[in-house]
Amino acid sequence: MDVRDLHPWPTTPEAAEAIQDELRPLLVLDEPGPTEPRTVAGLDVSYAGDGGGTGTRLAAAAVVLDATTLDILEESVVAGTAAFPYVPGLFAFRELPALVEALRGLKTTPDLLACDGYGVAHPRRFGLACHLGVLTGLPTIGVAKTGFVGAYDPPGVRRGDTSPLLDGGEEVGRVLRTQHGVKPVFVSVGHRVRLDDACRDVLNLARDHRLPETTRRADRLSRDALTDRPPAM
């Protein structure tokens, strides 16, 4: 599938923040997204060790699922190393180079991208899901295991219960209970999807587990790739 080259990969936090500021006006946040997506791609990155420094081995996975059956239709995985340090709010720049290559390895162009990370629930309103959406032009959502910015009241205990994730009085995401009595996930819009529709899509993808199948399958593929690939000499 096609992924646009809109900028060079930065080497400093200042350059990375400038790229986020440059691309943020390209976001489209008032489209509903696909009403019934046929295919959804899950994206995730695994690290060898703690994943903190540059040079850390990583594997990025893109897994395309049939949105109705949740069967795997296609997989792409790329091994590499982190070329950008861990900086809160700039984590996307550690993962994007490998994720872009994994996406380019797909023959299928999915109707929706679901990444393990944040969209506008981000200090500069431009997290990983936003960045991926702008680079691909595809509807994109972020589904995170924990919160990053904002405050919220716990949602109800039933599947489908939500509460707003608020930052500076702005709803930047939603805290969504995907299964009865389990910890919620944090859903935010990346590009070309509204928040209500993003939550609907996440519930459809998380039929039996807390995390959506997109995240579970991509996580497994990326972890397996690190296990199977010997360390670089």
C-alpha positions in Angstrom: 0.0 0.0 0.0 1.0 3.6 -0.5 2.5 5.7 2.3 3.5 9.3 1.5 7.0 10.7 2.2 6.0 14.1 3.8 9.1 14.8 5.8 12.6 13.5 6.6 13.0 11.5 9.8 14.2 13.9 12.6 17.2 13.3 14.9 16.3 15.9 17.6 13.3 16.6 19.7 13.1 20.1 18.3 12.9 18.8 14.7 10.3 16.2 15.7 8.1 18.8 17.4 8.4 21.0 14.3 7.1 18.2 12.1 4.1 17.6 14.3 3.3 21.3 14.2 3.7 21.3 10.4 1.5 18.2 9.8 -1.3 18.9 12.4 -3.2 21.3 10.1 -3.6 18.4 7.6 -5.8 16.4 10.1 -9.4 15.8 9.1 -11.5 15.3 12.3 -15.0 15.9 11.1 -15.5 12.8 8.9 -17.5 9.8 10.3 -15.1 7.2 8.9 -16.2 4.0 7.2 -19.7 3.0 8.4 -19.0 -0.7 7.9 -15.3 -1.2 7.2 -14.5 -4.4 5.4 -10.8 -4.6 6.4 -9.0 -3.2 9.4 -5.2 -3.1 9.9 -3.7 -3.4 13.3 -0.3 -1.9 14.0 2.1 -2.5 16.9 5.8 -2.5 17.7 7.7 -4.7 20.1 11.1 -4.0 21.5 14.0 -6.2 22.7 14.8 -5.3 26.3 13.3 -2.2 27.8 13.2 -0.3 24.5 14.6 2.9 26.0 17.6 3.9 24.0 18.5 4.4 20.4 19.8 1.3 18.7 17.3 -1.0 20.5 16.1 -3.8 18.3 12.4 -3.6 17.4 9.9 -5.3 15.1 6.9 -3.5 13.6 3.9 -5.4 12.5 0.9 -4.6 10.3 -1.9 -7.2 10.3 -5.0 -6.9 8.1 -8.2 -8.5 9.5 -11.6 -9.1 7.9 -13.7 -6.7 10.0 -16.7 -9.2 10.0 -15.0 -12.5 10.9 -11.7 -11.0 12.4 -9.8 -13.6 10.4 -6.3 -12.6 9.3 -6.1 -11.6 5.6 -2.5 -10.4 5.4 0.5 -9.8 7.5 3.7 -7.7 7.2 6.5 -7.4 9.7 9.7 -5.4 9.6 12.7 -5.7 12.0 14.9 -2.8 12.7 16.4 -0.6 15.4 15.2 2.5 17.1 16.9 5.6 15.7 15.2 8.2 17.9 15.4 8.4 21.7 12.5 7.9 24.0 10.9 11.3 24.6 7.4 11.6 26.0 5.1 13.0 23.3 7.6 12.0 20.5 7.3 8.3 20.8 5.9 8.0 17.3 9.3 8.9 15.8 10.8 5.7 17.4 8.1 3.6 15.7 7.1 5.3 12.5 10.0 4.4 10.2 9.5 0.6 10.8 5.7 0.9 10.8 5.8 2.7 7.5 7.9 0.0 5.9 5.5 -2.7 7.3 2.5 -0.9 5.8 4.3 -0.6 2.5 4.7 -4.4 2.6 1.0 -4.9 2.4 -0.8 -5.6 -0.8 -4.1 -4.7 0.8 -5.1 -1.1 1.5 -7.4 -1.4 4.5 -10.5 0.6 5.1 -9.3 1.6 8.7 -6.0 1.6 10.6 -6.0 0.9 14.4 -2.8 1.5 16.2 -1.6 0.8 19.7 -1.2 4.5 20.7 -2.8 7.9 20.8 -4.4 10.2 18.3 -5.4 13.7 19.4 -5.1 12.6 23.1 -1.6 14.0 23.0 0.1 17.1 24.4 0.3 18.6 20.9 -2.8 16.9 19.6 -0.7 14.9 17.2 0.0 11.4 18.4 1.0 8.2 16.5 -2.5 7.6 15.0 -2.7 11.2 13.7 0.7 10.9 12.1 -0.1 7.5 10.5 -3.4 8.9 9.2 -1.8 11.9 7.5 1.0 9.8 6.0 -1.5 7.2 4.6 -4.5 9.3 4.0 -6.6 6.5 5.7 -9.1 6.7 8.5 -7.1 6.0 11.6 -7.8 5.5 15.3 -5.6 5.1 18.4 -6.3 2.6 21.1 -4.1 2.8 24.1 -3.8 0.5 27.2 -3.2 3.5 29.5 -3.9 7.2 29.6 -1.3 9.8 28.6 -2.9 13.2 28.9 -6.2 14.3 30.4 -8.4 13.4 33.3 -11.5 11.2 33.5 -14.0 9.6 35.7 -14.1 5.8 35.5 -16.7 4.6 33.1 -19.5 2.1 34.2 -18.6 -1.5 34.6 -20.6 -2.8 31.6 -19.2 -3.5 28.1 -19.7 -0.3 26.0 -19.7 2.1 29.0 -17.6 5.2 28.4 -16.5 8.4 30.0 -14.9 11.5 28.4 -11.1 12.0 28.5 -10.7 15.7 29.1 -7.6 17.9 28.7 -7.9 21.6 29.3 -11.7 21.3 29.0 -11.5 19.6 25.6 -12.6 16.1 25.0 -9.5 14.5 23.4 -10.7 10.9 23.7 -12.9 8.5 25.4 -12.3 5.9 28.1 -14.1 2.7 26.9 -15.0 -0.5 28.8 -14.6 -3.2 26.2 -15.5 -6.1 28.5 -17.6 -6.3 31.7 -15.6 -5.5 34.7 -12.1 -5.3 33.0 -9.9 -2.2 32.8 -10.9 0.2 30.1 -8.9 1.3 27.0 -8.3 4.8 25.9 -9.7 5.6 22.4 -8.8 8.7 20.5 -9.3 9.9 16.9 -6.3 9.9 14.6 -7.6 11.0 11.1 -10.9 11.0 9.2 -12.9 9.3 11.9 -15.2 10.7 14.6 -14.9 9.7 18.2 -18.3 8.0 18.4 -17.5 5.9 15.3 -14.0 5.1 16.7 -15.5 3.7 19.9 -18.0 1.6 17.8 -15.1 0.2 15.7 -13.1 -0.7 18.8 -16.0 -2.5 20.4 -16.5 -4.5 17.2 -12.8 -5.4 17.2 -12.8 -6.3 20.9 -15.5 -9.0 21.0 -13.9 -11.4 23.4 -11.0 -9.6 25.0 -10.1 -6.3 26.6 -7.8 -5.3 23.7 -9.1 -5.2 20.1 -8.0 -8.2 17.9 -6.0 -5.8 15.7 -3.7 -5.0 18.6 -3.6 -8.6 19.9 -2.6 -10.0 16.5 -0.1 -7.3 15.6 1.5 -7.6 19.1 1.9 -11.3 18.7 3.4 -11.0 15.2 5.9 -8.4 16.3 6.9 -10.3 19.4 7.3 -13.5 17.4 9.5 -11.7 14.9 11.9 -10.6 17.7 12.1 -14.1 19.1 12.8 -15.7 15.7 15.4 -13.1 14.5 18.8 -13.5 16.1 20.5 -10.3 17.5 22.4 -8.3 14.9 26.2 -8.7 15.1 
